[in-house]
Amino acid sequence: MIKEIKFTDKALKQINILLSKKDKGSFFRIAIKGGGCSGFQYEFTFDKIKSTEDLIYENILIDKTSADLLKGSEVDFVSELIGSQFKITNPQTKSSCGCGVSFSL
């Protein structure tokens, strides 16, 4: 169970819309991966396999390492002039790059 991460209603609604277009039994996966100009970046993918290392909230999977790095975060879905996207507000983030895609912890 994912406890210390908040999902807004907009984020949960969008995740459910996306999953409705995938095969039955699919999960929405959120992960933090190394990369980008600041060191880390968020990754949003679909997965049909739940690992023993995964934490689950409804139909959302987050591996334990990423969940630790996301503690205290809020996951939202926002629509802006440049497009719609998932936005994570993470209090553990020290800085982010100019393009807003990567961050450092």
TORLUM-476766 format. One record per residue (C-alpha): residue number from 1; chain; x, y, z. Coordinates in Angstrom, 2 decimals. Each point is the difference from the previous one (the first is absolute). Layout:
{nuvex = NUM; lumvex = A; px = X; py = Y; pz = Z}
...
// end
This chain:
{nuvex = 1; lumvex = A; px = 0.00; py = 0.00; pz = 0.00}
{nuvex = 2; lumvex = A; px = 1.28; py = 3.45; pz = -0.94}
{nuvex = 3; lumvex = A; px = -0.56; py = 2.16; pz = 3.07}
{nuvex = 4; lumvex = A; px = 1.98; py = 3.22; pz = -0.11}
{nuvex = 5; lumvex = A; px = -0.80; py = 1.02; pz = -3.58}
{nuvex = 6; lumvex = A; px = -3.16; py = 1.97; pz = -0.80}
{nuvex = 7; lumvex = A; px = -1.87; py = -0.43; pz = -3.27}
{nuvex = 8; lumvex = A; px = -2.41; py = 2.76; pz = -1.03}
{nuvex = 9; lumvex = A; px = -3.42; py = -0.89; pz = -1.39}
{nuvex = 10; lumvex = A; px = 1.13; py = 1.33; pz = -3.40}
{nuvex = 11; lumvex = A; px = 3.03; py = -2.31; pz = -0.02}
{nuvex = 12; lumvex = A; px = -2.04; py = -3.06; pz = 0.99}
{nuvex = 13; lumvex = A; px = -2.63; py = 0.80; pz = -2.62}
{nuvex = 14; lumvex = A; px = 2.62; py = 0.37; pz = -2.76}
{nuvex = 15; lumvex = A; px = 1.76; py = -3.22; pz = 1.05}
{nuvex = 16; lumvex = A; px = -3.32; py = -1.86; pz = -0.20}
{nuvex = 17; lumvex = A; px = -0.73; py = 1.50; pz = -3.44}
{nuvex = 18; lumvex = A; px = 3.41; py = -1.11; pz = -1.26}
{nuvex = 19; lumvex = A; px = -0.34; py = -3.47; pz = 1.49}
{nuvex = 20; lumvex = A; px = -3.45; py = -0.43; pz = -1.57}
{nuvex = 21; lumvex = A; px = 1.78; py = 0.05; pz = -3.38}
{nuvex = 22; lumvex = A; px = 2.48; py = -2.73; pz = 1.01}
{nuvex = 23; lumvex = A; px = -0.37; py = -3.75; pz = 0.38}
{nuvex = 24; lumvex = A; px = -1.93; py = -1.20; pz = 3.03}
{nuvex = 25; lumvex = A; px = 2.32; py = -0.54; pz = 2.95}
{nuvex = 26; lumvex = A; px = 2.36; py = 2.84; pz = -0.91}
{nuvex = 27; lumvex = A; px = 1.48; py = 2.29; pz = 2.63}
{nuvex = 28; lumvex = A; px = 1.21; py = 3.60; pz = -0.18}
{nuvex = 29; lumvex = A; px = 3.62; py = 0.13; pz = 1.20}
{nuvex = 30; lumvex = A; px = 1.77; py = 3.03; pz = 1.46}
{nuvex = 31; lumvex = A; px = 3.77; py = -0.22; pz = 0.43}
{nuvex = 32; lumvex = A; px = 3.00; py = 2.22; pz = 0.55}
{nuvex = 33; lumvex = A; px = 2.87; py = -0.77; pz = -2.36}
{nuvex = 34; lumvex = A; px = 3.49; py = 1.40; pz = -0.33}
{nuvex = 35; lumvex = A; px = 0.40; py = 2.39; pz = -2.91}
{nuvex = 36; lumvex = A; px = -0.73; py = 3.44; pz = -1.31}
{nuvex = 37; lumvex = A; px = 2.19; py = 3.04; pz = 0.52}
{nuvex = 38; lumvex = A; px = -0.61; py = 0.16; pz = 3.77}
{nuvex = 39; lumvex = A; px = 0.48; py = -3.67; pz = 0.87}
{nuvex = 40; lumvex = A; px = -3.50; py = -1.52; pz = 0.37}
{nuvex = 41; lumvex = A; px = -3.26; py = -0.01; pz = -1.92}
{nuvex = 42; lumvex = A; px = -3.50; py = -1.35; pz = 0.52}
{nuvex = 43; lumvex = A; px = -1.14; py = -2.85; pz = -2.20}
{nuvex = 44; lumvex = A; px = -3.65; py = -0.87; pz = -0.68}
{nuvex = 45; lumvex = A; px = -0.62; py = -3.35; pz = -1.71}
{nuvex = 46; lumvex = A; px = -2.45; py = -2.88; pz = -0.15}
{nuvex = 47; lumvex = A; px = 0.76; py = -3.44; pz = 1.36}
{nuvex = 48; lumvex = A; px = -1.82; py = -3.30; pz = 0.17}
{nuvex = 49; lumvex = A; px = 2.35; py = -1.54; pz = 2.56}
{nuvex = 50; lumvex = A; px = 0.06; py = 0.90; pz = 3.69}
{nuvex = 51; lumvex = A; px = 3.37; py = -0.71; pz = 1.60}
{nuvex = 52; lumvex = A; px = 0.42; py = -1.04; pz = 3.64}
{nuvex = 53; lumvex = A; px = 1.90; py = 3.30; pz = 0.41}
{nuvex = 54; lumvex = A; px = -2.97; py = 2.08; pz = -1.16}
{nuvex = 55; lumvex = A; px = -2.34; py = 1.97; pz = 2.21}
{nuvex = 56; lumvex = A; px = -3.55; py = 0.32; pz = -1.28}
{nuvex = 57; lumvex = A; px = -2.74; py = 2.61; pz = 0.32}
{nuvex = 58; lumvex = A; px = -3.15; py = -0.88; pz = -1.92}
{nuvex = 59; lumvex = A; px = 1.43; py = -0.71; pz = -3.47}
{nuvex = 60; lumvex = A; px = 3.27; py = 1.93; pz = 0.48}
{nuvex = 61; lumvex = A; px = 3.37; py = -1.68; pz = 0.54}
{nuvex = 62; lumvex = A; px = 3.09; py = 1.64; pz = 1.49}
{nuvex = 63; lumvex = A; px = 3.18; py = -1.91; pz = 0.81}
{nuvex = 64; lumvex = A; px = 1.22; py = 0.37; pz = 3.60}
{nuvex = 65; lumvex = A; px = 3.06; py = 2.10; pz = -0.89}
{nuvex = 66; lumvex = A; px = -2.07; py = 2.48; pz = -2.03}
{nuvex = 67; lumvex = A; px = -2.66; py = 0.08; pz = 2.75}
{nuvex = 68; lumvex = A; px = 2.66; py = 1.04; pz = 2.55}
{nuvex = 69; lumvex = A; px = 1.10; py = 2.81; pz = -2.33}
{nuvex = 70; lumvex = A; px = -3.64; py = 1.05; pz = -0.48}
{nuvex = 71; lumvex = A; px = -0.93; py = 0.18; pz = 3.73}
{nuvex = 72; lumvex = A; px = -2.05; py = 3.11; pz = 0.68}
{nuvex = 73; lumvex = A; px = -0.67; py = 0.60; pz = -3.71}
{nuvex = 74; lumvex = A; px = -3.23; py = 0.87; pz = -1.75}
{nuvex = 75; lumvex = A; px = -0.78; py = -1.45; pz = -3.43}
{nuvex = 76; lumvex = A; px = -2.33; py = 2.20; pz = -2.06}
{nuvex = 77; lumvex = A; px = -1.14; py = 0.23; pz = -3.62}
{nuvex = 78; lumvex = A; px = 0.10; py = 3.51; pz = -1.44}
{nuvex = 79; lumvex = A; px = -1.08; py = 1.58; pz = -3.27}
{nuvex = 80; lumvex = A; px = 2.03; py = 2.99; pz = -1.10}
{nuvex = 81; lumvex = A; px = 0.52; py = 1.93; pz = -3.23}
{nuvex = 82; lumvex = A; px = 2.94; py = -2.25; pz = -0.89}
{nuvex = 83; lumvex = A; px = -2.05; py = -3.17; pz = 0.56}
{nuvex = 84; lumvex = A; px = -1.24; py = -2.38; pz = 2.64}
{nuvex = 85; lumvex = A; px = 2.27; py = -2.01; pz = 2.26}
{nuvex = 86; lumvex = A; px = 0.44; py = -1.68; pz = 3.33}
{nuvex = 87; lumvex = A; px = 1.69; py = 2.34; pz = 2.45}
{nuvex = 88; lumvex = A; px = 1.73; py = -1.17; pz = 3.16}
{nuvex = 89; lumvex = A; px = 0.62; py = 2.47; pz = 2.80}
{nuvex = 90; lumvex = A; px = 2.80; py = -1.63; pz = 1.97}
{nuvex = 91; lumvex = A; px = 1.24; py = 1.70; pz = 3.21}
{nuvex = 92; lumvex = A; px = 3.25; py = -2.01; pz = -0.22}
{nuvex = 93; lumvex = A; px = 1.00; py = 1.68; pz = -3.30}
{nuvex = 94; lumvex = A; px = 2.96; py = 2.35; pz = 0.43}
{nuvex = 95; lumvex = A; px = -0.02; py = 1.47; pz = -3.52}
{nuvex = 96; lumvex = A; px = -1.29; py = -0.65; pz = -3.49}
{nuvex = 97; lumvex = A; px = 1.31; py = 0.73; pz = -3.48}
{nuvex = 98; lumvex = A; px = -1.25; py = 2.86; pz = -2.14}
{nuvex = 99; lumvex = A; px = -2.24; py = -2.24; pz = -2.09}
{nuvex = 100; lumvex = A; px = -1.67; py = -1.42; pz = 3.13}
{nuvex = 101; lumvex = A; px = 0.51; py = -3.64; pz = -1.02}
{nuvex = 102; lumvex = A; px = 2.81; py = -0.99; pz = 2.36}
{nuvex = 103; lumvex = A; px = 0.85; py = 0.81; pz = 3.61}
{nuvex = 104; lumvex = A; px = 2.54; py = -0.64; pz = 2.74}
{nuvex = 105; lumvex = A; px = -0.55; py = -1.31; pz = 3.51}
// end
